[in-house]
């Protein structure tokens, strides 16, 4: 949009131009301030620190910041294991595993002593007992077994079933509770939700300054593609950047598991930047005012971002 707007006003001014691309906003502002560029054409936020170094035109766009988050966060296996560990469930699972091992050995010794049809080889016997114990622990149903001690044996088998159902219920409920907790805690909808998380920002942007002033943990990236890659990989919990840039990226990259969430915050205005005392500043501002009055900027905005809500 900024490029289209520049080309429209440059044509009205009869200006010839060529583009020079910079990797970061910081480098772009630095080149403009040093006089190596005539005009910085991008979604450049007007603020005090930049106004000390460059001249700005009339603002031509009202913008602000939003958050981009990953849509698959909290669903990975590693996150589940970490959640189970933090809740202390892995220690309980270790005790259950130890009991299963002991029960397997005791059942093997018992059946070798009292069941004549039980496998004589230790390897086969342990495998048979392990299968019986795990059947009770995972399904609450024992395999078909002989009743060696009448009514006493049936009561004993019933107690085994109660223990197996209890183990199954404990494992199921613990996994469910941890997954629910992960789902709730991974939801990010506002700045308050990233207060204790790491966020990604673009190098030299006002969003970087804002995030540092807010005391957030930040990781700096040269461009949106790098930041999104970090977000998808789980290196950052969210990206803070210009709302329009994030919305446009999400719209044009439907294959990426990302979404733009939350309300607009840190509202700002965009303008073109020029070197201090540039003779082009006044004429460019006049043409931008004309484009605003004629509705040309509104038409560009609708073309790129759809009708205003």
HELIX and SHEET records of a PDB file:
HELIX    1   1 UNK A    2  UNK A   13  1                                  12    
HELIX    2   2 UNK A   25  UNK A   33  1                                   9    
HELIX    3   3 UNK A   48  UNK A   51  1                                   4    
HELIX    4   4 UNK A   77  UNK A   86  1                                  10    
HELIX    5   5 UNK A   89  UNK A  114  1                                  26    
HELIX    6   6 UNK A  122  UNK A  139  1                                  18    
HELIX    7   7 UNK A  150  UNK A  185  1                                  36    
HELIX    8   8 UNK A  191  UNK A  194  5                                   4    
HELIX    9   9 UNK A  206  UNK A  213  1                                   8    
HELIX   10  10 UNK A  224  UNK A  233  1                                  10    
HELIX   11  11 UNK A  243  UNK A  252  1                                  10    
HELIX   12  12 UNK A  280  UNK A  294  1                                  15    
HELIX   13  13 UNK A  296  UNK A  305  1                                  10    
SHEET    1   A 2 UNK A  54  UNK A  56  0                                        
SHEET    2   A 2 UNK A 273  UNK A 275 -1                                        
SHEET    1   B 5 UNK A 217  UNK A 221  0                                        
SHEET    2   B 5 UNK A 198  UNK A 202  1                                        
SHEET    3   B 5 UNK A 238  UNK A 242  1                                        
SHEET    4   B 5 UNK A  61  UNK A  70 -1                                        
SHEET    5   B 5 UNK A 258  UNK A 270 -1                                        
END                                                                             
